[in-house]
Amino acid sequence: MPGRVIDDPLSVEFLLPWQRSAYVRRLDDLANRQLAGDLAIGLAAATHPHGPIRTLSVARKLVASARRFAVDMAGELPDGGLVQLTPSALVGYWLACGYHRERHIRVVLGAYRDQGGRLDPGVVRHLDGRLINRLAKGRPNQPYGEGEWRRLTEAVNHQIATAWDRHRAMLGAAAGGSDPRVNGVTEANLAWLLRRVGPVGVRDLDLGHGLVVARPLHAEVMRGLFPDGMTAFAYTSLFAMRTGIVPDGVDSLRVESLRHTSAGSMVVAYRKGRTGEEALNLPRDAVGLIDRWMEHSALLRSHAGARSDEVWVHIAAPRTWSVRTGSLIYGQPRSHSRRRAWMLAAGVLGDDGQLLAVDGARVRATYQHRRDRSAWTGRTTIDPNHSARVEGDHYLSSHTPAQLDAIEDIIEQSQMQVRRKAEPAVIVSAADAADFAAQFPDLVAQAGLDQAAVARLLSGEQDVFVASCASPTNSPHAAAGVLCPARPWVCLLCPLAAFSTRHLGNLLRLKEYFATQSARMTAAQFMAVFGPYASRLEDDILPRFPPAAIAAALSGADRDDTPGFVLDLEEATP
């Protein structure tokens, strides 16, 4: 089972994909033992493949949210489990927290319910409903500036070159050394021994080999023979800068993922968390970097045992060499603490004068930004025999007043279309013409409606398929005086359309039609043809109707009489 509950001590064990060992998190320190046990059941049940917990970072986040939930709900549930959780207490908690914590608690409670756990019916209804908190719109990762990128590249290249020179020098010293247990402890003799036995701490040298070694000498030999975490971090950073591979793909590389296709080319297979397996033909400078790293880490890899198939093997931090016993070999050098330690040690400054952090997401964004710009030659002309001014005069200037009027008319129409799409939909709730005119003065003025026309609009005399049209012969999609020829879904973005409860049945049928077309078309085709209309229906129109009205329309709609639509040529699927 991918996740299970351990009773003594109370803890959750996660068996996650691509993890060598299980991740165990204890919950026995929580005051409410019953609540902790229920949350443990939910966490175990939400583990992949039954739930969204499929990586170590996600498991840590959900455990943290569950623990905080148990602590914050101590007043509401002093000694009871989730069965005593009331809807008011749960909603109050969600209102006080953010989007991510609410989503985590929903996952845990939903998995607990799916496992047969008892919950209040009101809590179950909230779990099946919409999230209370909205996800704040994030900002795209900003690429590094040219100066920042140059300084960062110089810093990692300098660290790699220094570590490589130190490694070659220490291998040469080890070749001329001998057994320190016989000939005494010197740098060359200690390097000779560690080259044969692998990375060993000071205490293990004393207990296992009977050697008393000074810490500075031991640290110098260890750093020379084996790459430490800071060196491995520099390699991974430069590799990401040269390839643009996602951070989790760089971390999860295996030796078997690297395949030379020739002396100077290599194909690397990696896993991208959101899409799965991907492959990349590495550029020449990245191939050289990987070959250098494999040679740099070859000695350590020969002593790594089960970790020998991991690409980024390295030894533990120097602060542990004098006190720790056992294995000092690790596999993933990229972590928050090491990123900060490298930033402080390297001292690379950003354009703002502050220390520059190495962020994997920003590195990837910068790589893509630079790649997109690398193909631009700097010329903005179509014909290389013409200057930019000549081409502007020939192709971009308006030479007659009629041409200028035509261009301005196109610009005005485009601006009107953009403005029309940005305006909210008209949802009719009032049955009185005066109230309608007061609520929607822009619609009344634009369509030229009088009292009688508003009454016809509200009574349904001017209903089209999904809306009531304020002026069917004054459509923005046809000439004045001509009946509007637009397709039914075009009404969703039309400024003359008004939607009321009586249109809900057809709106839901149109939603079902969109769902059918999205299954038949590619994502690009669907977004090009139906994307803006489906977004307006889902995000602006349907959410503004009461849930009771939508439920009544769903229960009363006969799905068998859903009208079929005849697609135009550009709307048909291939």
Salt bridges, closest charged atoms under 4 A:
GLU13 OE1 - ARG4 NE 2.65
ASP28 OD2 - ARG26 NH2 2.61
ASP29 OD2 - ARG67 NH2 2.62
ASP72 OD2 - ARG68 NE 3.56
ASP72 OD2 - ARG101 NH1 3.78
GLU102 OE2 - ARG106 NE 3.07
ASP114 OD1 - ARG113 NE 3.66
ASP128 OD1 - ARG113 NH1 3.02
GLU146 OE1 - ARG370 NH1 3.03
GLU146 OE2 - ARG373 NH1 3.57
GLU148 OE1 - ARG362 NH2 3.97
ASP179 OD1 - ARG181 NE 3.00
ASP228 OD2 - ARG223 NH1 2.94
ASP251 OD2 - ARG334 NH2 2.55
GLU277 OE2 - ARG271 NH2 2.80
ASP285 OD2 - ARG242 NE 3.88
ASP291 OD1 - HIS260 NE2 2.96
ASP309 OD1 - ARG20 NH2 2.58
ASP309 OD2 - ARG254 NE 3.86
GLU310 OE2 - ARG20 NE 2.56
GLU310 OE2 - ARG307 NH1 3.02
ASP351 OD1 - ARG151 NH2 3.06
ASP372 OD1 - ARG371 NE 3.80
GLU423 OE2 - ARG419 NE 3.73
ASP463 OD2 - ARG502 NE 2.83
ASP463 OD1 - HIS503 NE2 3.27
GLU512 OE1 - ARG559 NH2 2.83
GLU538 OE2 - LYS511 NZ 3.71
ASP540 OD2 - ARG536 NE 3.45
ASP540 OD1 - ARG544 NH1 3.48
ASP561 OD1 - ARG509 NH2 3.23
ASP568 OD2 - ARG487 NH1 3.29
GLU571 OE1 - ARG487 NH1 2.93
